[in-house]
Amino acid sequence: MRRQFEKGEVIFRAGDAGHSLYLILSGRVEIVVRTNGGRDRRLATVRSGMSFGEFALVSDRSRSAEARAAVDTTCFELALDDIDDSLRTRFLVAVAKELSRRLSKEAFELQVLEGRV
């Protein structure tokens, strides 16, 4: 389903159920967590052509962060229930592989920043 979000609009909050992922058609989305001190901390900015919300979808857990439109943004929301049963497992495996690739890349980048590579 195509979704429009205005600048500053919350797409989902930490703790919400995570039954879908989002593909950004245009705009930018900030992924934010609230610190123990009550301040928002931006973890990532997701841009046009990228996706977000996959972790909760694959892990079957609630959202771990808030997603908010940084500018007026258009997304395509893909709910797990909208995927045919015959394709669901292959889809989830593909998403899990992409998440694994991203985590490996980020782990390597941290090692470089720490001077271990």
MMTF fields as JSON, N, C-alpha, C and O atoms, coordinates in Angstrom:
{
  "mmtfVersion": "1.0.0",
  "mmtfProducer": "UNKNOWN",
  "numBonds": 467,
  "numAtoms": 468,
  "numGroups": 117,
  "numChains": 1,
  "numModels": 1,
  "chainsPerModel": [1],
  "groupsPerChain": [117],
  "chainIdList": ["A"],
  "bondAtomList": [4, 2, 8, 6, 12, 10, 16, 14, 20, 18, 24, 22, 28, 26, 32, 30, 36, 34, 40, 38, 44, 42, 48, 46, 52, 50, 56, 54, 60, 58, 64, 62, 68, 66, 72, 70, 76, 74, 80, 78, 84, 82, 88, 86, 92, 90, 96, 94, 100, 98, 104, 102, 108, 106, 112, 110, 116, 114, 120, 118, 124, 122, 128, 126, 132, 130, 136, 134, 140, 138, 144, 142, 148, 146, 152, 150, 156, 154, 160, 158, 164, 162, 168, 166, 172, 170, 176, 174, 180, 178, 184, 182, 188, 186, 192, 190, 196, 194, 200, 198, 204, 202, 208, 206, 212, 210, 216, 214, 220, 218, 224, 222, 228, 226, 232, 230, 236, 234, 240, 238, 244, 242, 248, 246, 252, 250, 256, 254, 260, 258, 264, 262, 268, 266, 272, 270, 276, 274, 280, 278, 284, 282, 288, 286, 292, 290, 296, 294, 300, 298, 304, 302, 308, 306, 312, 310, 316, 314, 320, 318, 324, 322, 328, 326, 332, 330, 336, 334, 340, 338, 344, 342, 348, 346, 352, 350, 356, 354, 360, 358, 364, 362, 368, 366, 372, 370, 376, 374, 380, 378, 384, 382, 388, 386, 392, 390, 396, 394, 400, 398, 404, 402, 408, 406, 412, 410, 416, 414, 420, 418, 424, 422, 428, 426, 432, 430, 436, 434, 440, 438, 444, 442, 448, 446, 452, 450, 456, 454, 460, 458, 464, 462],
  "bondOrderList": [1, 1, 1, 1, 1, 1, 1, 1, 1, 1, 1, 1, 1, 1, 1, 1, 1, 1, 1, 1, 1, 1, 1, 1, 1, 1, 1, 1, 1, 1, 1, 1, 1, 1, 1, 1, 1, 1, 1, 1, 1, 1, 1, 1, 1, 1, 1, 1, 1, 1, 1, 1, 1, 1, 1, 1, 1, 1, 1, 1, 1, 1, 1, 1, 1, 1, 1, 1, 1, 1, 1, 1, 1, 1, 1, 1, 1, 1, 1, 1, 1, 1, 1, 1, 1, 1, 1, 1, 1, 1, 1, 1, 1, 1, 1, 1, 1, 1, 1, 1, 1, 1, 1, 1, 1, 1, 1, 1, 1, 1, 1, 1, 1, 1, 1, 1],
  "groupList": [{"groupName": "MET", "atomNameList": ["N", "CA", "C", "O"], "elementList": ["N", "C", "C", "O"], "formalChargeList": [0, 0, 0, 0], "bondAtomList": [1, 0, 2, 1, 3, 2], "bondOrderList": [1, 1, 2], "singleLetterCode": "M", "chemCompType": "L-PEPTIDE LINKING"}, {"groupName": "ARG", "atomNameList": ["N", "CA", "C", "O"], "elementList": ["N", "C", "C", "O"], "formalChargeList": [0, 0, 0, 0], "bondAtomList": [1, 0, 2, 1, 3, 2], "bondOrderList": [1, 1, 2], "singleLetterCode": "R", "chemCompType": "L-PEPTIDE LINKING"}, {"groupName": "GLN", "atomNameList": ["N", "CA", "C", "O"], "elementList": ["N", "C", "C", "O"], "formalChargeList": [0, 0, 0, 0], "bondAtomList": [1, 0, 2, 1, 3, 2], "bondOrderList": [1, 1, 2], "singleLetterCode": "Q", "chemCompType": "L-PEPTIDE LINKING"}, {"groupName": "PHE", "atomNameList": ["N", "CA", "C", "O"], "elementList": ["N", "C", "C", "O"], "formalChargeList": [0, 0, 0, 0], "bondAtomList": [1, 0, 2, 1, 3, 2], "bondOrderList": [1, 1, 2], "singleLetterCode": "F", "chemCompType": "L-PEPTIDE LINKING"}, {"groupName": "GLU", "atomNameList": ["N", "CA", "C", "O"], "elementList": ["N", "C", "C", "O"], "formalChargeList": [0, 0, 0, 0], "bondAtomList": [1, 0, 2, 1, 3, 2], "bondOrderList": [1, 1, 2], "singleLetterCode": "E", "chemCompType": "L-PEPTIDE LINKING"}, {"groupName": "LYS", "atomNameList": ["N", "CA", "C", "O"], "elementList": ["N", "C", "C", "O"], "formalChargeList": [0, 0, 0, 0], "bondAtomList": [1, 0, 2, 1, 3, 2], "bondOrderList": [1, 1, 2], "singleLetterCode": "K", "chemCompType": "L-PEPTIDE LINKING"}, {"groupName": "GLY", "atomNameList": ["N", "CA", "C", "O"], "elementList": ["N", "C", "C", "O"], "formalChargeList": [0, 0, 0, 0], "bondAtomList": [1, 0, 2, 1, 3, 2], "bondOrderList": [1, 1, 2], "singleLetterCode": "G", "chemCompType": "PEPTIDE LINKING"}, {"groupName": "VAL", "atomNameList": ["N", "CA", "C", "O"], "elementList": ["N", "C", "C", "O"], "formalChargeList": [0, 0, 0, 0], "bondAtomList": [1, 0, 2, 1, 3, 2], "bondOrderList": [1, 1, 2], "singleLetterCode": "V", "chemCompType": "L-PEPTIDE LINKING"}, {"groupName": "ILE", "atomNameList": ["N", "CA", "C", "O"], "elementList": ["N", "C", "C", "O"], "formalChargeList": [0, 0, 0, 0], "bondAtomList": [1, 0, 2, 1, 3, 2], "bondOrderList": [1, 1, 2], "singleLetterCode": "I", "chemCompType": "L-PEPTIDE LINKING"}, {"groupName": "ALA", "atomNameList": ["N", "CA", "C", "O"], "elementList": ["N", "C", "C", "O"], "formalChargeList": [0, 0, 0, 0], "bondAtomList": [1, 0, 2, 1, 3, 2], "bondOrderList": [1, 1, 2], "singleLetterCode": "A", "chemCompType": "L-PEPTIDE LINKING"}, {"groupName": "ASP", "atomNameList": ["N", "CA", "C", "O"], "elementList": ["N", "C", "C", "O"], "formalChargeList": [0, 0, 0, 0], "bondAtomList": [1, 0, 2, 1, 3, 2], "bondOrderList": [1, 1, 2], "singleLetterCode": "D", "chemCompType": "L-PEPTIDE LINKING"}, {"groupName": "HIS", "atomNameList": ["N", "CA", "C", "O"], "elementList": ["N", "C", "C", "O"], "formalChargeList": [0, 0, 0, 0], "bondAtomList": [1, 0, 2, 1, 3, 2], "bondOrderList": [1, 1, 2], "singleLetterCode": "H", "chemCompType": "L-PEPTIDE LINKING"}, {"groupName": "SER", "atomNameList": ["N", "CA", "C", "O"], "elementList": ["N", "C", "C", "O"], "formalChargeList": [0, 0, 0, 0], "bondAtomList": [1, 0, 2, 1, 3, 2], "bondOrderList": [1, 1, 2], "singleLetterCode": "S", "chemCompType": "L-PEPTIDE LINKING"}, {"groupName": "LEU", "atomNameList": ["N", "CA", "C", "O"], "elementList": ["N", "C", "C", "O"], "formalChargeList": [0, 0, 0, 0], "bondAtomList": [1, 0, 2, 1, 3, 2], "bondOrderList": [1, 1, 2], "singleLetterCode": "L", "chemCompType": "L-PEPTIDE LINKING"}, {"groupName": "TYR", "atomNameList": ["N", "CA", "C", "O"], "elementList": ["N", "C", "C", "O"], "formalChargeList": [0, 0, 0, 0], "bondAtomList": [1, 0, 2, 1, 3, 2], "bondOrderList": [1, 1, 2], "singleLetterCode": "Y", "chemCompType": "L-PEPTIDE LINKING"}, {"groupName": "THR", "atomNameList": ["N", "CA", "C", "O"], "elementList": ["N", "C", "C", "O"], "formalChargeList": [0, 0, 0, 0], "bondAtomList": [1, 0, 2, 1, 3, 2], "bondOrderList": [1, 1, 2], "singleLetterCode": "T", "chemCompType": "L-PEPTIDE LINKING"}, {"groupName": "ASN", "atomNameList": ["N", "CA", "C", "O"], "elementList": ["N", "C", "C", "O"], "formalChargeList": [0, 0, 0, 0], "bondAtomList": [1, 0, 2, 1, 3, 2], "bondOrderList": [1, 1, 2], "singleLetterCode": "N", "chemCompType": "L-PEPTIDE LINKING"}, {"groupName": "CYS", "atomNameList": ["N", "CA", "C", "O"], "elementList": ["N", "C", "C", "O"], "formalChargeList": [0, 0, 0, 0], "bondAtomList": [1, 0, 2, 1, 3, 2], "bondOrderList": [1, 1, 2], "singleLetterCode": "C", "chemCompType": "L-PEPTIDE LINKING"}],
  "groupTypeList": [0, 1, 1, 2, 3, 4, 5, 6, 4, 7, 8, 3, 1, 9, 6, 10, 9, 6, 11, 12, 13, 14, 13, 8, 13, 12, 6, 1, 7, 4, 8, 7, 7, 1, 15, 16, 6, 6, 1, 10, 1, 1, 13, 9, 15, 7, 1, 12, 6, 0, 12, 3, 6, 4, 3, 9, 13, 7, 12, 10, 1, 12, 1, 12, 9, 4, 9, 1, 9, 9, 7, 10, 15, 15, 17, 3, 4, 13, 9, 13, 10, 10, 8, 10, 10, 12, 13, 1, 15, 1, 3, 13, 7, 9, 7, 9, 5, 4, 13, 12, 1, 1, 13, 12, 5, 4, 9, 3, 4, 13, 2, 7, 13, 4, 6, 1, 7],
  "groupIdList": [1, 2, 3, 4, 5, 6, 7, 8, 9, 10, 11, 12, 13, 14, 15, 16, 17, 18, 19, 20, 21, 22, 23, 24, 25, 26, 27, 28, 29, 30, 31, 32, 33, 34, 35, 36, 37, 38, 39, 40, 41, 42, 43, 44, 45, 46, 47, 48, 49, 50, 51, 52, 53, 54, 55, 56, 57, 58, 59, 60, 61, 62, 63, 64, 65, 66, 67, 68, 69, 70, 71, 72, 73, 74, 75, 76, 77, 78, 79, 80, 81, 82, 83, 84, 85, 86, 87, 88, 89, 90, 91, 92, 93, 94, 95, 96, 97, 98, 99, 100, 101, 102, 103, 104, 105, 106, 107, 108, 109, 110, 111, 112, 113, 114, 115, 116, 117],
  "secStructList": [7, 3, 3, 3, 3, 7, 6, 6, 7, 3, 3, 3, 7, 6, 6, 1, 5, 7, 7, 3, 3, 3, 3, 3, 3, 3, 1, 3, 3, 3, 3, 3, 3, 3, 7, 6, 6, 1, 7, 3, 3, 3, 3, 3, 3, 3, 3, 6, 6, 7, 3, 3, 7, 2, 2, 2, 2, 2, 2, 6, 7, 5, 7, 1, 1, 3, 3, 3, 3, 1, 1, 1, 3, 3, 3, 3, 3, 3, 3, 4, 4, 4, 1, 7, 2, 2, 2, 2, 2, 2, 2, 2, 2, 2, 2, 2, 2, 2, 2, 2, 2, 2, 2, 2, 2, 2, 2, 2, 2, 2, 2, 2, 2, 6, 6, 7, 7],
  "xCoordList": [0.838, 0.0, 0.894, 1.846, 0.579, 1.323, 0.907, -0.281, 1.915, 1.647, 2.398, 3.545, 1.751, 2.346, 2.546, 1.658, 3.703, 3.985, 4.526, 5.385, 4.018, 4.51, 5.756, 5.97, 6.569, 7.782, 7.434, 6.508, 8.197, 7.99, 6.981, 6.888, 6.227, 5.207, 5.847, 6.787, 5.324, 5.809, 5.181, 3.963, 6.026, 5.571, 5.251, 4.212, 6.153, 5.867, 6.712, 7.726, 6.274, 6.955, 7.599, 7.168, 8.629, 9.222, 8.111, 7.328, 8.059, 7.031, 5.848, 5.09, 5.668, 4.576, 4.838, 5.987, 3.783, 3.923, 4.593, 4.364, 5.418, 6.165, 5.758, 6.476, 4.617, 4.107, 4.312, 3.768, 5.103, 5.338, 6.698, 7.31, 7.156, 8.356, 7.989, 6.928, 8.878, 8.614, 9.723, 10.901, 9.343, 10.274, 10.064, 8.939, 11.135, 11.008, 11.028, 12.007, 9.951, 9.843, 10.428, 11.064, 10.21, 10.817, 10.854, 9.996, 11.86, 11.979, 13.051, 13.905, 12.989, 13.956, 13.245, 12.297, 13.717, 13.153, 14.284, 15.329, 14.076, 15.044, 14.6, 13.426, 15.554, 15.311, 15.887, 17.076, 15.048, 15.386, 15.071, 14.07, 15.937, 15.654, 15.68, 16.349, 14.966, 14.953, 15.988, 15.977, 16.89, 17.933, 17.349, 16.225, 18.128, 17.692, 17.45, 16.636, 18.166, 17.985, 16.778, 16.524, 16.032, 14.825, 15.049, 14.129, 16.271, 16.57, 16.459, 16.694, 16.097, 16.065, 17.472, 18.203, 17.837, 19.139, 18.893, 18.309, 19.348, 19.169, 20.17, 21.376, 19.674, 20.532, 20.891, 22.003, 19.948, 20.172, 19.21, 18.153, 19.603, 18.717, 18.599, 19.598, 17.365, 17.087, 16.538, 15.654, 17.072, 16.763, 15.971, 15.747, 15.57, 14.82, 15.543, 16.756, 14.795, 15.36, 15.763, 16.117, 15.712, 16.097, 14.843, 13.736, 15.043, 13.931, 14.23, 15.378, 13.187, 13.329, 12.165, 11.144, 12.345, 11.3, 11.423, 10.548, 12.507, 12.654, 12.937, 12.493, 13.672, 14.108, 12.914, 12.88, 11.952, 10.772, 9.982, 9.401, 9.964, 9.239, 9.851, 9.131, 11.173, 11.859, 11.903, 11.75, 12.111, 12.277, 10.945, 10.912, 9.849, 8.517, 8.459, 7.782, 9.186, 9.189, 8.615, 8.357, 8.422, 7.917, 9.031, 10.207, 8.645, 9.604, 10.573, 10.167, 11.848, 12.872, 13.209, 13.946, 12.691, 12.983, 11.78, 10.815, 11.866, 10.829, 11.298, 12.48, 10.389, 10.68, 9.842, 8.638, 10.51, 9.821, 10.278, 11.458, 9.343, 9.654, 10.514, 10.111, 11.714, 12.607, 12.155, 12.382, 11.52, 10.938, 9.64, 9.357, 8.854, 7.677, 8.152, 9.067, 7.53, 8.038, 6.906, 5.805, 7.202, 6.273, 6.911, 8.047, 6.173, 6.659, 5.662, 4.489, 6.168, 5.303, 5.405, 6.493, 4.272, 4.248, 3.875, 2.84, 4.731, 4.503, 4.28, 5.209, 3.039, 2.691, 2.954, 2.721, 3.438, 3.725, 2.476, 2.564, 1.334, 0.083, -0.307, -1.103, 0.249, -0.059, 0.741, 0.474, 1.723, 2.573, 1.973, 1.649, 1.829, 1.261, 2.027, 3.253, 1.305, 1.925, 3.046, 4.042, 2.895, 3.906, 5.22, 6.262, 5.178, 6.371, 6.911, 8.035, 6.136, 6.476, 7.832, 8.644, 8.083, 9.347, 10.536, 11.524, 10.452, 11.556, 11.771, 12.909, 10.688, 10.784, 11.502, 12.414, 11.104, 11.721, 13.199, 14.013, 13.551, 14.963, 15.753, 16.861, 15.199, 15.888, 16.074, 17.134, 15.065, 15.176, 16.216, 17.011, 16.22, 17.209, 18.623, 19.539, 18.817, 20.144, 20.582, 21.749, 19.662, 19.988, 20.344, 21.289, 19.606, 19.931, 21.307, 22.074, 21.611, 22.917, 24.03, 25.076, 23.81, 24.8, 25.041, 26.185, 23.975, 24.1, 24.855, 25.725, 24.519, 25.19, 26.677, 27.506, 27.016, 28.427, 29.174, 30.298, 28.57, 29.18, 29.393, 30.458, 28.391, 28.502, 29.548, 30.275, 29.631, 30.644, 32.045, 32.943, 32.228, 33.525, 33.859, 34.992, 32.868, 33.098, 33.488, 34.336, 32.884, 33.264, 34.697, 35.431, 35.093, 36.463, 37.449, 38.508, 37.107, 37.969, 38.066, 39.161, 36.946, 36.961, 37.76, 38.378, 37.752, 38.505, 39.971, 40.757, 40.345, 41.723, 42.132, 43.321, 41.163, 41.479, 41.654, 41.993, 41.435, 41.612, 42.669, 42.982],
  "yCoordList": [-1.167, 0.0, 1.244, 1.34, 2.164, 3.428, 4.328, 4.5, 4.91, 5.749, 7.067, 7.092, 8.155, 9.493, 9.936, 9.765, 10.499, 11.011, 12.433, 12.706, 13.326, 14.698, 14.793, 13.973, 15.8, 16.037, 16.021, 16.704, 15.224, 15.122, 14.076, 13.759, 13.537, 12.55, 11.224, 10.75, 10.642, 9.348, 8.24, 8.189, 7.36, 6.237, 5.053, 4.41, 4.768, 3.814, 4.174, 4.861, 3.696, 3.982, 2.714, 1.603, 2.889, 1.756, 1.105, 1.785, -0.216, -0.959, -1.355, -2.25, -0.699, -1.089, -2.478, -2.908, -3.167, -4.453, -4.218, -3.196, -5.164, -5.007, -6.02, -6.992, -5.807, -6.762, -6.328, -6.938, -5.266, -4.796, -4.13, -3.782, -3.959, -3.182, -2.104, -2.146, -1.135, 0.027, 0.205, 0.047, 0.533, 0.871, 2.353, 2.785, 3.126, 4.569, 4.864, 4.577, 5.431, 5.821, 7.21, 7.468, 8.106, 9.44, 9.979, 9.664, 10.795, 11.393, 10.729, 10.001, 10.997, 10.454, 10.147, 10.832, 9.107, 8.704, 8.584, 8.008, 9.126, 8.992, 7.877, 7.778, 7.036, 5.987, 6.493, 6.802, 6.579, 7.279, 6.399, 5.681, 6.462, 5.83, 6.886, 7.911, 6.637, 7.538, 7.039, 5.867, 7.93, 7.557, 7.511, 7.955, 6.967, 6.93, 8.327, 8.518, 9.313, 10.7, 11.371, 12.55, 10.633, 11.176, 11.937, 12.575, 11.88, 12.583, 11.62, 10.421, 12.156, 11.358, 11.266, 12.255, 10.073, 9.878, 9.211, 8.13, 9.873, 9.343, 8.225, 8.421, 7.059, 5.923, 5.878, 5.499, 6.266, 6.177, 7.094, 7.459, 7.457, 8.141, 7.252, 6.874, 6.921, 6.016, 6.852, 7.686, 6.622, 7.469, 6.726, 5.518, 7.475, 6.932, 5.719, 5.752, 4.652, 3.427, 2.43, 1.293, 2.845, 1.964, 1.491, 1.962, 0.56, 0.031, 0.14, 0.327, 0.022, 0.013, -0.766, -0.995, -1.164, -1.904, -3.41, -4.148, -3.874, -5.309, -6.115, -7.256, -5.53, -6.304, -6.864, -8.054, -6.021, -6.483, -7.5, -8.435, -7.314, -8.243, -9.636, -10.626, -9.718, -11.015, -11.625, -12.837, -10.801, -11.324, -11.598, -12.246, -11.11, -11.261, -10.617, -11.109, -9.501, -8.734, -7.353, -6.982, -6.609, -5.248, -4.354, -4.718, -3.204, -2.241, -1.809, -1.56, -1.72, -1.353, 0.133, 0.624, 0.841, 2.265, 2.952, 2.31, 4.261, 5.054, 5.427, 5.706, 5.436, 5.906, 7.159, 7.177, 8.21, 9.472, 10.09, 10.029, 10.682, 11.319, 12.559, 13.465, 12.592, 13.747, 14.875, 16.05, 14.516, 15.438, 14.778, 13.642, 15.474, 14.812, 13.554, 13.609, 12.423, 11.128, 10.247, 10.237, 9.511, 8.528, 7.151, 6.934, 6.232, 4.865, 3.869, 4.173, 2.687, 1.549, 0.648, 0.183, 0.395, -0.483, -1.886, -2.093, -2.843, -4.238, -5.036, -5.261, -5.465, -6.255, -7.73, -8.225, -8.419, -9.842, -10.617, -11.574, -10.228, -10.915, -10.752, -11.534, -9.739, -9.515, -10.42, -10.475, -11.128, -11.998, -13.396, -13.955, -13.948, -15.283, -16.289, -16.23, -17.207, -18.218, -18.971, -19.317, -19.23, -20.009, -19.235, -19.84, -17.909, -17.075, -16.527, -16.027, -16.612, -15.953, -16.405, -15.568, -17.698, -18.192, -17.697, -17.235, -17.788, -17.307, -15.813, -15.343, -15.072, -13.631, -13.339, -12.513, -14.003, -13.77, -14.161, -13.489, -15.247, -15.637, -14.559, -14.212, -14.033, -12.982, -11.729, -11.104, -11.357, -10.19, -10.443, -9.556, -11.642, -11.982, -11.927, -11.469, -12.378, -12.311, -10.866, -10.539, -10.004, -8.586, -7.948, -7.163, -8.272, -7.745, -8.229, -7.463, -9.48, -10.034, -9.316, -9.023, -9.03, -8.308, -6.92, -6.478, -6.238, -4.89, -4.921, -4.086, -5.883, -5.983, -6.286, -5.734, -7.154, -7.466, -6.23, -5.985, -5.457, -4.219, -3.231, -2.622, -3.073, -2.135, -2.599, -1.777, -3.905, -4.434, -4.149, -3.778, -4.324, -4.036, -2.55, -2.189, -1.689, -0.249, 0.145, 1.018, -0.483, -0.207, -0.644, 0.049, -1.782, -2.244, -1.272, -1.004, -0.744, 0.238, 1.493, 2.023, 1.975, 3.186, 2.982, 3.921, 1.781, 1.482, 1.17, 0.974, 1.122, 0.862, -0.6, -0.911, -1.489, -2.922, -3.582, -4.763, -2.858, -3.431, -2.652, -2.954],
  "zCoordList": [0.0, 0.0, 0.0, 0.774, -0.854, -0.953, 0.205, 0.476, 0.894, 2.064, 1.93, 1.483, 2.317, 2.305, 3.755, 4.59, 4.045, 5.386, 5.258, 4.42, 6.09, 6.104, 6.974, 7.867, 6.702, 7.486, 8.977, 9.417, 9.754, 11.188, 11.618, 12.804, 10.678, 11.029, 11.433, 10.794, 12.498, 12.972, 12.131, 11.96, 11.61, 10.795, 11.687, 11.534, 12.626, 13.706, 14.909, 14.794, 16.076, 17.335, 17.892, 17.585, 18.71, 19.423, 20.244, 20.908, 20.184, 20.907, 20.055, 20.432, 18.896, 17.992, 17.421, 17.32, 17.055, 16.364, 15.018, 14.371, 14.603, 13.353, 12.31, 12.073, 11.682, 10.71, 9.266, 8.346, 9.068, 7.708, 7.619, 8.629, 6.382, 6.115, 5.124, 4.5, 4.985, 4.143, 3.126, 3.443, 1.911, 0.84, 0.551, 0.301, 0.584, 0.368, -1.127, -1.817, -1.607, -3.012, -3.229, -4.25, -2.263, -2.297, -0.88, -0.056, -0.608, 0.711, 1.56, 1.054, 2.876, 3.837, 5.139, 5.525, 5.811, 7.102, 8.105, 7.805, 9.296, 10.379, 11.305, 11.663, 11.69, 12.664, 13.977, 14.056, 15.012, 16.24, 17.456, 17.469, 18.48, 19.767, 20.857, 20.725, 21.913, 23.067, 24.064, 24.44, 24.496, 25.454, 26.861, 27.092, 27.798, 29.199, 29.742, 30.646, 29.182, 29.595, 28.963, 29.21, 28.149, 27.531, 26.245, 25.734, 25.709, 24.456, 23.286, 23.429, 22.127, 20.901, 20.326, 20.279, 19.894, 19.239, 17.891, 17.817, 16.821, 15.474, 15.236, 15.387, 14.866, 14.552, 13.083, 12.715, 12.245, 10.8, 10.074, 10.59, 8.867, 7.933, 6.717, 6.107, 6.372, 5.265, 4.114, 4.308, 2.91, 1.757, 0.681, 0.759, -0.297, -1.433, -2.009, -2.217, -2.265, -2.808, -1.739, -2.051, -0.478, 0.629, 1.37, 1.113, 2.284, 3.06, 4.548, 4.95, 5.355, 6.809, 7.416, 6.769, 8.667, 9.369, 9.24, 9.693, 8.622, 8.36, 9.625, 9.746, 10.564, 11.729, 12.508, 12.823, 12.811, 13.557, 12.74, 13.292, 11.446, 10.573, 10.632, 10.76, 10.541, 10.531, 11.931, 12.08, 12.954, 14.312, 15.004, 16.05, 14.428, 15.018, 16.4, 17.303, 16.547, 17.794, 17.521, 16.375, 18.588, 18.412, 17.862, 17.887, 17.377, 16.832, 17.921, 19.057, 17.579, 18.552, 18.505, 19.36, 17.536, 17.369, 16.742, 16.327, 16.686, 16.032, 14.642, 14.439, 13.686, 12.331, 12.105, 12.362, 11.617, 11.423, 10.106, 9.758, 9.382, 8.104, 8.353, 9.081, 7.737, 7.864, 6.947, 7.237, 5.852, 4.876, 4.413, 4.792, 3.601, 3.027, 2.312, 1.491, 2.624, 2.176, 1.665, 2.216, 0.603, 0.064, 0.203, -0.22, 0.797, 1.001, 0.43, 0.212, 0.2, -0.082, 1.133, 1.473, 1.797, 2.96, 2.5, 1.866, 2.828, 2.47, 3.741, 4.516, 3.95, 5.133, 4.864, 3.762, 5.88, 5.751, 5.359, 4.59, 5.865, 5.53, 4.062, 3.543, 3.39, 1.975, 1.046, -0.154, 1.6, 0.786, 0.77, 1.817, -0.414, -0.562, 0.291, 0.379, 0.913, 1.779, 1.09, 1.725, -0.2, -0.925, -1.097, -1.349, -0.962, -1.126, 0.193, 0.238, 1.25, 2.512, 3.063, 3.457, 3.094, 3.653, 2.839, 3.409, 1.511, 0.669, 0.855, 0.874, 0.991, 1.208, 2.526, 2.559, 3.609, 4.914, 4.921, 5.553, 4.22, 4.124, 3.379, 3.789, 2.3, 1.538, 2.39, 2.344, 3.16, 4.031, 5.119, 5.43, 5.701, 6.727, 6.162, 6.847, 4.942, 4.316, 4.129, 4.345, 3.732, 3.552, 4.892, 4.967, 5.945, 7.267, 7.725, 8.308, 7.464, 7.815, 7.071, 7.649, 5.784, 4.988, 5.569, 5.674, 5.942, 6.516, 7.844, 8.092, 8.687, 9.984, 9.82, 10.544, 8.88, 8.618, 8.154, 8.591, 7.283, 6.788, 7.93, 8.037, 8.776, 9.892, 10.904, 11.462, 11.146, 12.06, 11.518, 12.273, 10.206, 9.587, 9.712, 10.03, 9.46, 9.562, 10.986, 11.172, 11.986, 13.374, 13.657, 14.362, 13.115, 13.287, 12.659, 13.228, 11.492, 10.839, 11.694, 11.887, 12.206, 13.035, 14.319, 14.821, 14.844, 16.056, 15.762, 16.689, 14.489, 14.099, 14.202, 14.269, 14.213, 14.315, 12.96, 12.893, 11.895, 10.538, 9.818, 8.667]
}
